[in-house]
Amino acid sequence: MSTHKDNQADLSEFREKVEKEPIGAFFEMKLLDLSPGHARVSMRLRPEYLTFNGFIFGGIITSIADQAFACATNSMGRPSIATQFNVHFIAAAAPGDELTAEGKVLRKGRRVDVCEIGVTNQEGKLIARATGTAIPMT
């Protein structure tokens, strides 16, 4: 049986993996909080993320939501991969905004995990809401 101390050691190892991840480093994402089934990630939006219409590219917002999703689902002691991801854009974000994505596992199952993700700006304004499912690789 795994103990709380074992879980914390596993999370320390996992946190190190996340902090060394190439895509997270490319987007300068920061892992703010990590516990089993929960993760918070932040990222500052740059002018380079604007589309030809002058809005932040939806893929950027999806990326931070996906990072929180991946961290939350993989923080439960077994590696998992996404099988579905759905995002609803609620409000626009702007260059300079500091987005925070919070992922919470709603259900950890033998065959599938379900996660809910909220993305807010520095003022707490809801920018996007997402859901995702992941399957364990082991």
N, C-alpha and C positions, 0 to 999 in steps of 0.2 A: 504494500500500500504506500502510495506517495504521501509525503508529509508536506506541510506548508513550507518548510525550509527548502525541500527539494524543488517545489514549485517556484520559489523565489530564485533559486540557482538557475533553473531552466529559463526563467524570464530574463535574468541577467545575460545569459548566453544569447537568447533571442534578441534582446535589446541591442547587443553589440552587432549582431548580423544586420539589423535594421539600420543602425547608424552607419554601417559600411556599405550599404546598398547603393549601387551606381545611379539608379534612376532617382532615388530620394535625394542623393547628393546633387545631381544635375538640377533638380527643381529647388534645391536648398530647403527641403522639408525638415522640420524638427519634430522629433517624437517627444511630446510633452508629458504624456501619462500612459502607463501600460500596466494592466492587471489582467488576470484571467478573464477573457471575454470582453475586454474593454480597452479602447485605445483613443488617444487624442493626438492629433498631428496638426502642425501649423505650417503656413507658407505665405510669404509676401509676394503679391502680384506685381509683375514688372510690365513696363510699356510694351515689351516685345511679345506679350501674350495677347495683344489686341488683334482683332480681325479687321478686314477691310471695311466693315460697318462701324468700327469704333467700339466694339464690345469685347470683353474678355472671352477668349475662345472657350467654348463649352468643354472641350477635352481637357483643359487645364483644371477646371473645377472638378471634372470627373476624376482626374488623376489624384487630387488630394482626398476625395471621398474613397477612391479605391485603395489608397494607402492606409487609411484608417480601417477600412474593411479587412484588408489583408492582415494588418497587425492584430486586430481584435480576434479574428478567427484563428490565426496561427499562434495566439498566446495561450491556448488551452492545452498545451502539452502534446500536440500532434500536428504535423504539417498538413496543410489543406490547400486546395486550389479552387479558384472561382469556377462556377458553372453557369452563373447568371448574375447580371448586374443591371439594375434599372435606376435611372436618375431623373428627377423632376427638377427643372430649373425654376426657382421661385422669384428671384430678383437678380438684378444685374450687380456685378462687382466691378471695381475700377482699379486701375494701376495704383499701387501704393497700399491697397487694402491688405490687411493681414487676415487671411482666412484660417479658420480652425475647423477641422473635421473631427467629429466624435463618432466612433463606431461602437455599437453595443450588440453583442450576440444575444438574440432573443431565444434561440433554441439551439442546444448542442445535441445532436443526435448521433446515432451510430453511423448513419449513411449520409446525413446532410446537416449542415449548420445554416441557420438563418440569422442575418445581421441587418440592423438598421443603422443608417448613417445620416447625420445632420451636418451641414456645412454653414457656418455663420461668419460674418465679418467681425471686425474689432469692436463694433457697437452692439453685437449680439443679434444683428439682423439676419434672418434666415435667407440664405442664398440658394441652397439646394437641399433636397431630401432624397436619399437613395436607399435601396434595399439590395441585398445580395445573398446568394446561396453559395456555399462552398462544400466540397466533398473531401473527406480525409484521404490522404494518400497512403495511409497505412491500414 
